[in-house]
Amino acid sequence: MLMHSSVSSSSSSFNCSSAESDEVFSEGEDTASKRSTMRRKLQLNIDYTYPPLSPASVLLGNFKLSEGGEVLKRFSEVEAVCLQALMADPLRPFVPQYHGSVTKGNESYIRLEDLLRGLKNPVIMDCKMGVRTYQEEELTKAHTKPTLRTDMYQKMVKVDPTAPTVEEHEQRGVTKWRYLQWRDNTSSTATLGFRIECIMMENGSIQRDFKKMLTPAQVTEALLSFTKSQLHILKAYHSRLQALDEALKESPFFKAHEVIGSSLLFVHDRTSKASIWMIDFGKTIPSPSSVQLKHDVPWAEGNREDGYLIGLATLTSFVGQAISQAACRQEETHGEEMDSVHLQEQEHTQTKSQGGQGEATQNESTFDGTRETTSEQYSQECVL
């Protein structure tokens, strides 16, 4: 299934640490054994010329390949309803084409456009958008039936051994709501309104170490690394983000939905094609009719705000900063190249000058009457 994949549009295909991935293993499962199985499957089956499916996708069968430039994603009614609505919305140019659903065997799938089709060695970045990555219903449920999760405790300790409380250390477990809030608060989600989940470079190498990336300087440097400071790529992304902002302001869908756990997928390749796509709508639900979402104010429990526009504005600003830094670096490089050329010209002139002086001396000793003319010719040659 995976050998010639150019998986894309989707979703968990690039959500390396998304909330969905936390649901993969429930308590009582042999997590270590299953992860070992995943690694073997990935090593055997994935063509790293293209983005690999996430371990969750491999085990759960979230994706299948289809003909005609499509990817089949495991069916989610919430996502299918969102995609159907988005096909007639101003956001249509920013989401993968939705082709309905299909059943294969005992499983149903959403048919999506393959966003990587035709790209040469694509470079990809997944940015999780918003100031929270969980629904308020998840929080309410977690409060009502708090269950200790040892797997989430282990994830927390791996990132920060001091994060759990004394009681949590003793229980060797944390509740899901505690873990989800901790993760958002310790990443740039809560402060910047987005976080980089994962980056895949053109050679297939995957970078996931963005959990503690909190400062503007760190994010800007990650963007420069992701694009290799290519100005035309950065400018294409900046224009796309600005166009998305305009479309969101005109979108009836956006005004009426909490966009939770959704990502922006940045994609460019060696032919300089670059675009940004909205993906992952499995947690995007209509907001209550009594609530008028602004999308650009902080979240407080009960206000239903997602902070999507906060993240978009911040991300757009950082791409702009990356453009400025890339331009400065380009000027510095150009200046160094020009200095090198001037140095070579000076060395060439000095060499020629030394040769000319020897010739002039010889002419002076042999033809005294032509000394002034020869000196003039020599001067003209240096200028030329």
Stockholm file with secondary structure:
# STOCKHOLM 1.0

chainA/1-384         MLMHSSVSSSSSSFNCSSAESDEVFSEGEDTASKRSTMRRKLQLNIDYTYPPLSPASVLLGNFKLSEGGEVLKRFSEVEAVCLQALMADPLRPFVPQYHGSVTKGNESYIRLEDLLRGLKNPVIMDCKMGVRTYQEEELTKAHTKPTLRTDMYQKMVKVDPTAPTVEEHEQRGVTKWRYLQWRDNTSSTATLGFRIECIMMENGSIQRDFKKMLTPAQVTEALLSFTKSQLHILKAYHSRLQALDEALKESPFFKAHEVIGSSLLFVHDRTSKASIWMIDFGKTIPSPSSVQLKHDVPWAEGNREDGYLIGLATLTSFVGQAISQAACRQEETHGEEMDSVHLQEQEHTQTKSQGGQGEATQNESTFDGTRETTSEQYSQECVL
#=GR chainA/1-384 SS CCTTCCCCSCSTTSCTTCHHHHTSSCTTSCHHHHHHHHHHHHHHHCCTTSCCCCHHHHHHTCEEECSSSEEEEECCHHHHHHHHHHTTSTTGGGSCCEEEEEEETTEEEEEEECTTTTCSSCEEEEEEESSCSSCHHHHHHHHHSCCEEHHHHHHHHHHCTTSSCHHHHHHTCEEHHHHHHHHHHHSSHHHHSEEEEEEECTTSCEECCCTTCCSHHHHHHHHHHHHTTCHHHHHHHHHHHHHHHHHHHHCHHHHTEECCSCEEEEEECTTCCEEEEEECCTTCEECCTTCCCCSSSCCCTTSCCCCHHHHHHHHHHHHHHHHHHHHHHHHHHHHHHHHHHHHHHHHHHHHHHHHHHHHHHHHHHHCGGGHHHHHHHHHHHHHC
#=GC SS_cons         CCTTCCCCSCSTTSCTTCHHHHTSSCTTSCHHHHHHHHHHHHHHHCCTTSCCCCHHHHHHTCEEECSSSEEEEECCHHHHHHHHHHTTSTTGGGSCCEEEEEEETTEEEEEEECTTTTCSSCEEEEEEESSCSSCHHHHHHHHHSCCEEHHHHHHHHHHCTTSSCHHHHHHTCEEHHHHHHHHHHHSSHHHHSEEEEEEECTTSCEECCCTTCCSHHHHHHHHHHHHTTCHHHHHHHHHHHHHHHHHHHHCHHHHTEECCSCEEEEEECTTCCEEEEEECCTTCEECCTTCCCCSSSCCCTTSCCCCHHHHHHHHHHHHHHHHHHHHHHHHHHHHHHHHHHHHHHHHHHHHHHHHHHHHHHHHHHHCGGGHHHHHHHHHHHHHC
//
